[in-house]
């Protein structure tokens, strides 16, 4: 490390603008995302602008929470307290193929990172700024469901095994290999996206013909070694396929294809099961949480707004579309339906606001809704930006040529998407 002259009248040396990685520590100069000396990635504290390692919980200088923006799991499973504004104009598109294999799990973004899990068990962590791979690791089993990221720990579901992987350690010591805090063999194969909240991580498993919900405490980073802890014993929710598990306030909820709405207390696992007043869910359109309601499409192509906290559950029915509905997204203001030819937008009461067929292609994955724009990715890899008030298509950009199986991901500065073949594309948004 270069020596720094010390002013004896003011002996404090400000290292806030030096590389935060212990093996480096060199001045960062005008660098914005990467140290020019060691290549290490860093982020800036919003309070004091000190350079910190990615995924840091507190600033190393002012000790304030870093307020890491995390887009932590499958879209729609839990209401988010933070939202990307989606206000930026389309800028440049970057492409990378860090690894070539099939992808059916949604990507995750956090603190300048993009995490992509491949079906063959590889996991690649990239910088969202230049798509350079920071590190890659592999587990033995295939990854068929979307993982979750909470407090620097990546929860990976592979077969019947749940892994808790410390990503922050891989970055902080620059060994570029995550520490597996624990792994646990569940009661059966994990068949739905992993769900994490502030205390626990939850999975839906299938054992023979029984479907169960299992809950574990979040991993503890400082524990050596940490051990997985069940929150409550596995709860059997039925004998048929279910929707992904969702959380609304204190209750977990899912809809079974037996026609039942099942809710569980997130802390105790106490379960209630009701006949689903909305009927069977659509087999190919995932539900989502909007505020304190669950929005899903039933087998009759109706949009259903369900209150899982009432007993019995209340439901409102809206007209969906006479055409086949391919995808759904909702927030507290809008409900968007992806169709075989474009996009339909409803308000929160189910009234149709507009319909746009400019895409000329099917929208088969969930759109991204913000107050200022709506982003929809077509089956051929073209992303459209719509005005939510007028329905006008404001811009479009080709992201990749492959097929699309997972929704795009929006952060404050970019929109990312991964093709079914593993190509990663990032569309920068400029203010």
C-alpha positions in Angstrom: 0.0 0.0 0.0 1.2 3.5 -0.7 2.2 5.6 2.3 0.1 8.5 3.2 1.5 11.7 4.7 0.0 12.6 8.1 -0.7 16.1 9.1 0.4 16.3 12.8 -2.0 19.0 13.6 -4.9 16.9 12.3 -3.6 13.3 12.7 -6.8 11.6 11.4 -6.3 10.0 8.0 -9.5 9.7 5.9 -9.5 6.3 4.3 -13.1 6.6 3.2 -12.1 7.0 -0.4 -9.7 4.1 -0.3 -10.5 0.6 -1.5 -12.5 -1.2 1.2 -11.0 -4.6 0.5 -8.4 -5.5 3.2 -5.9 -6.9 0.8 -5.8 -3.7 -1.1 -6.7 -0.4 0.6 -5.3 1.8 -2.3 -6.9 5.2 -3.1 -9.9 4.9 -5.4 -9.4 8.3 -7.2 -12.3 8.8 -9.6 -13.3 5.2 -9.7 -17.1 4.7 -9.3 -17.7 0.9 -9.1 -14.3 -0.9 -9.2 -10.9 -0.4 -7.7 -8.3 0.2 -10.4 -5.7 -1.6 -8.4 -7.3 -4.8 -7.3 -10.4 -4.8 -9.5 -12.6 -5.2 -6.4 -16.2 -4.0 -6.6 -17.5 -1.5 -4.0 -20.6 0.6 -3.2 -21.0 4.1 -1.7 -22.7 4.9 1.6 -25.7 7.1 0.9 -25.0 9.0 4.2 -21.3 9.8 4.1 -20.3 8.6 0.6 -17.6 6.3 2.0 -16.6 3.3 -0.1 -17.8 0.0 1.3 -17.7 -3.6 0.2 -20.7 -4.9 -1.6 -23.5 -6.3 0.6 -22.1 -4.5 3.7 -24.8 -4.2 6.3 -23.4 -1.0 8.0 -21.0 1.7 6.7 -17.5 1.1 7.9 -17.1 4.9 8.6 -20.4 6.3 9.8 -21.9 3.0 10.9 -25.2 3.9 9.4 -27.2 1.1 7.7 -26.2 0.7 4.1 -29.9 0.4 3.0 -28.9 -2.2 0.4 -31.6 -2.3 -2.3 -32.4 -6.0 -2.7 -34.7 -7.6 -5.3 -34.6 -10.8 -3.4 -36.7 -13.6 -5.0 -39.4 -14.6 -7.4 -41.4 -11.5 -8.3 -44.8 -11.2 -6.6 -44.3 -13.4 -3.6 -44.3 -10.6 -1.0 -45.2 -6.9 -1.0 -42.1 -4.8 -1.3 -41.5 -1.8 1.0 -39.1 -0.3 -1.6 -39.8 0.2 -5.3 -37.7 1.1 -8.3 -39.0 4.3 -9.9 -38.7 3.1 -13.5 -38.3 6.7 -14.5 -35.2 6.5 -16.6 -34.9 6.6 -20.4 -33.5 3.7 -22.3 -29.8 3.9 -22.7 -27.2 1.2 -23.7 -27.7 -2.5 -23.7 -24.9 -4.8 -22.5 -24.8 -8.5 -23.1 -22.8 -11.3 -21.5 -22.8 -15.1 -21.6 -20.9 -15.9 -18.4 -22.0 -19.5 -18.6 -24.0 -21.4 -21.2 -26.8 -23.6 -19.7 -30.5 -23.5 -19.3 -32.1 -21.1 -16.9 -35.6 -21.5 -15.5 -35.1 -19.7 -12.1 -35.5 -15.9 -12.0 -32.4 -13.8 -11.5 -31.8 -11.8 -8.3 -30.2 -8.3 -8.0 -28.7 -6.7 -4.9 -26.3 -3.9 -4.3 -24.8 -3.8 -7.8 -24.8 -7.6 -8.2 -26.8 -9.9 -10.4 -27.1 -13.5 -9.3 -28.1 -16.1 -12.0 -28.8 -19.7 -11.0 -28.5 -22.3 -13.8 -30.4 -25.6 -14.1 -27.2 -27.7 -13.9 -26.3 -26.3 -10.5 -24.0 -23.5 -11.5 -24.5 -20.0 -9.9 -22.8 -17.0 -11.4 -22.5 -13.6 -9.6 -21.9 -10.7 -11.9 -21.4 -6.9 -11.6 -24.5 -5.1 -12.9 -22.2 -2.3 -14.0 -20.2 -4.1 -16.7 -21.6 -7.7 -16.5 -18.1 -9.0 -15.6 -18.4 -12.3 -13.6 -17.2 -11.8 -10.0 -17.3 -15.4 -9.1 -19.0 -18.7 -10.0 -19.7 -21.8 -7.9 -21.5 -25.1 -8.4 -23.7 -27.3 -6.3 -24.2 -31.0 -7.1 -28.0 -30.8 -7.7 -29.9 -29.0 -10.4 -31.6 -25.6 -9.6 -35.1 -25.6 -10.9 -36.8 -23.0 -8.6 -35.9 -19.4 -7.8 -33.7 -18.8 -4.8 -34.0 -16.0 -2.3 -31.5 -13.5 -1.0 -31.7 -12.1 2.6 -29.1 -10.3 4.7 -26.2 -11.3 2.3 -27.3 -15.0 2.4 -28.4 -16.8 -0.7 -30.9 -19.5 -0.1 -30.7 -22.1 -2.9 -33.1 -24.9 -3.4 -31.8 -27.9 -5.3 -33.8 -31.1 -5.3 -34.8 -31.7 -1.7 -31.8 -29.8 -0.2 -31.9 -26.1 0.9 -28.5 -24.3 1.0 -27.6 -21.1 2.9 -24.6 -19.5 1.2 -22.8 -16.4 2.5 -22.2 -14.2 -0.5 -20.8 -11.3 1.5 -17.8 -13.5 2.7 -16.9 -14.3 -0.9 -16.7 -10.6 -1.7 -15.1 -9.3 1.5 -12.2 -11.7 1.6 -11.9 -11.8 -2.2 -11.7 -15.6 -2.2 -14.6 -15.5 -4.6 -16.1 -18.7 -3.2 -19.2 -18.5 -0.9 -19.2 -20.1 2.5 -22.0 -22.6 2.9 -23.4 -21.8 6.3 -25.6 -24.8 6.4 -27.6 -27.1 4.2 -30.7 -29.2 5.1 -32.4 -32.1 3.5 -36.1 -31.3 3.5 -39.1 -33.7 3.7 -39.3 -33.8 -0.1 -38.3 -32.1 -3.4 -38.6 -28.3 -3.2 -41.1 -27.5 -6.0 -41.8 -23.8 -5.6 -39.7 -20.6 -5.4 -38.0 -20.0 -2.0 -39.7 -17.3 0.1 -37.8 -15.3 2.8 -38.9 -12.6 5.2 -37.2 -10.7 8.0 -37.1 -13.8 10.3 -37.5 -17.0 8.3 -37.1 -18.8 5.0 -39.9 -21.0 3.7 -40.2 -23.8 1.0 -42.9 -25.9 -0.5 -42.0 -29.5 -0.8 -43.5 -32.6 -2.5 -43.1 -36.0 -0.9 -44.9 -38.8 -2.7 -48.3 -37.1 -3.3 -48.2 -34.9 -0.3 -47.3 -31.2 -0.5 -45.9 -29.5 2.6 -44.7 -26.1 3.8 -41.4 -26.1 5.8 -39.9 -23.1 7.6 -36.4 -22.4 8.9 -34.7 -19.6 10.8 -32.5 -17.3 8.7 -28.9 -18.2 8.8 -26.6 -16.4 11.3 -23.5 -15.1 9.7 -21.4 -15.0 12.8 -22.2 -18.5 14.0 -19.4 -21.0 13.6 -20.7 -23.4 12.5 -24.3 -22.4 12.0 -27.0 -25.0 12.1 -30.4 -25.0 10.4 -33.3 -24.5 12.8 -36.9 -25.4 12.0 -39.4 -22.8 13.1 -42.3 -25.3 13.2 -42.9 -28.8 12.0 -43.7 -29.3 8.3 -47.4 -28.6 7.6 -49.2 -30.8 5.0 -51.3 -28.5 2.7 -52.8 -31.1 0.4 -52.3 -33.8 -2.2 -52.2 -31.7 -5.3 -50.0 -29.1 -7.0 -50.0 -25.6 -5.4 -49.2 -22.0 -6.4 -46.0 -20.5 -5.1 -46.1 -19.6 -1.4 -46.8 -16.0 -0.7 -46.8 -13.8 2.4 -49.4 -11.2 3.3 -48.6 -9.4 6.5 -48.3 -12.1 9.2 -49.8 -14.9 7.1 -48.5 -17.3 4.5 -50.9 -18.3 1.7 -51.1 -20.6 -1.3 -53.8 -21.9 -3.5 -54.0 -25.6 -4.3 -55.3 -27.2 -7.4 -57.7 -29.1 -5.2 -59.6 -25.8 -5.0 -58.5 -24.8 -1.5 -57.0 -21.6 -0.1 -54.5 -22.6 2.6 -53.1 -20.0 5.0 -50.5 -20.4 7.8 -49.3 -18.2 10.6 -45.7 -17.3 9.7 -44.6 -17.5 13.3 -46.4 -20.6 14.5 -47.3 -22.6 11.4 -50.9 -22.8 12.5 -52.9 -23.7 9.4 -56.3 -22.9 8.1 -57.9 -24.3 4.9 -60.9 -22.9 3.1 -62.7 -23.8 -0.1 -61.3 -21.3 -2.6 -64.2 -19.0 -3.5 -62.4 -18.1 -6.8 -62.2 -21.7 -8.0 -59.2 -23.4 -9.6 -56.1 -21.2 -10.3 -54.8 -20.9 -13.9 -52.1 -23.6 -14.3 -49.6 -21.5 -16.1 -50.0 -18.0 -14.7 -48.3 -17.3 -11.4 -50.2 -15.2 -8.8 -48.8 -12.2 -7.0 -49.2 -10.1 -3.9 -50.4 -6.5 -4.2 -50.7 -4.7 -0.9 -52.8 -6.9 1.4 -54.4 -8.9 -1.4 -53.4 -11.9 -3.6 -54.1 -11.4 -7.3 -54.5 -14.5 -9.5 -56.1 -15.7 -12.6 -58.7 -18.6 -12.3 -59.5 -21.3 -14.8 -62.3 -19.1 -16.2 -59.8 -16.3 -17.1 -61.2 -14.1 -14.4 -58.9 -11.8 -12.4 -59.5 -12.7 -8.7 -58.5 -10.4 -5.8 -58.4 -12.5 -2.6 -58.1 -11.4 1.0 -56.3 -14.3 2.8 -56.6 -12.7 6.2 -60.4 -12.7 6.4 -62.3 -15.8 7.6 -63.7 -17.0 5.4 -61.6 -15.3 2.7 -63.2 -12.6 0.7 -62.8 -12.4 -3.0 -63.6 -9.9 -5.8 -63.9 -11.0 -9.5 -62.9 -8.9 -12.4 -63.2 -9.5 -16.1 -59.9 -10.6 -17.4 -59.6 -11.2 -21.1 -61.4 -13.4 -23.7 -58.0 -14.2 -25.0 -55.6 -16.5 -23.3 -53.8 -14.8 -20.4 -50.1 -15.6 -20.4 -48.7 -13.5 -17.5 -49.8 -11.4 -14.6 -48.3 -8.5 -12.5 -50.0 -6.2 -10.0 -49.4 -3.5 -7.4 -51.8 -1.5 -5.3 -52.6 0.7 -8.3 -52.6 -1.5 -11.4 -53.1 -5.0 -12.7 -51.3 -5.9 -15.9 -52.2 -8.9 -18.1 -49.8 -10.3 -20.7 -51.6 -11.7 -23.7 -50.6 -13.5 -26.9 -50.5 -10.2 -28.8 -49.8 -7.5 -26.2 -50.7 -6.0 -22.9 -53.9 -5.1 -21.0 -53.9 -2.8 -18.0 -56.7 -2.7 -15.3 -57.0 -0.4 -12.3 -57.1 -1.8 -8.8 -60.9 -2.2 -9.1 -60.7 -4.2 -12.2 -61.8 -1.6 -14.7 -60.0 -1.8 -18.0 -57.8 1.2 -18.7 -56.3 0.3 -22.0 -55.1 -2.4 -24.3 -52.0 -2.3 -26.5 -51.2 -4.7 -29.3 -48.0 -2.9 -30.5 -45.8 -5.8 -29.3 -47.0 -8.1 -32.1 -45.7 -10.9 -29.8 -46.8 -12.7 -26.7 -45.9 -11.4 -23.3 -45.4 -14.7 -21.4 -43.6 -13.5 -18.3 -44.7 -11.0 -15.6 -44.3 -7.3 -16.6 -42.7 -4.8 -14.2 -45.0 -2.1 -12.9 -44.0 1.3 -11.6 -45.9 4.5 -11.1 -44.2 6.1 -14.1 -43.7 3.3 -16.6 -44.6 -0.4 -17.3 -41.9 -2.7 -18.7 -42.9 -5.8 -20.6 -40.7 -8.4 -22.2 -41.9 -10.3 -25.2 -41.3 -14.0 -26.0 -38.7 -13.0 -28.5 -36.6 -10.9 -26.1 -37.8 -7.4 -26.9 -38.6 -5.1 -23.9 -41.3 -2.4 -24.3 -41.9 0.6 -22.1 -45.5 1.7 -21.8 -47.0 4.9 -20.3 -49.4 3.6 -17.6 -51.9 6.5 -18.1 -52.2 6.5 -21.9 -51.0 3.0 -22.8 -48.7 4.4 -25.5 -45.5 2.4 -26.2 -42.8 4.9 -25.4 -39.7 2.8 -26.4 -38.5 -0.7 -27.1 -35.2 -2.4 -27.2 -34.0 -5.8 -28.3 -32.3 -7.6 -25.3 -31.5 -11.0 -26.8 -32.6 -13.5 -29.5 -33.3 -16.5 -27.3 -36.5 -17.6 -25.7 -37.8 -16.2 -22.4 -38.8 -18.1 -19.3 -38.2 -15.7 -16.4 -39.5 -12.1 -15.8 -37.2 -9.1 -16.2 -35.8 -7.5 -13.1 -35.8 -3.7 -12.5 -33.5 -1.8 -10.1 -33.0 1.9 -9.7 -30.6 2.1 -12.6 -31.1 -0.8 -14.9 -33.4 -3.5 -16.2 -31.9 -7.0 -16.5 -33.2 -10.1 -18.1 -31.8 -13.6 -18.7 -32.7 -15.8 -21.6 -33.6 -19.5 -21.3 -30.2 -20.3 -22.7 -28.4 -18.3 -20.0 -27.5 -15.0 -21.9 -27.6 -12.0 -19.5 -28.7 -8.6 -20.8 -28.8 -5.3 -18.9 -30.6 -2.2 -20.2 -29.2 0.9 -18.6 -31.7 3.6 -17.5 -30.5 7.2 -17.6 -32.2 10.0 -15.7 
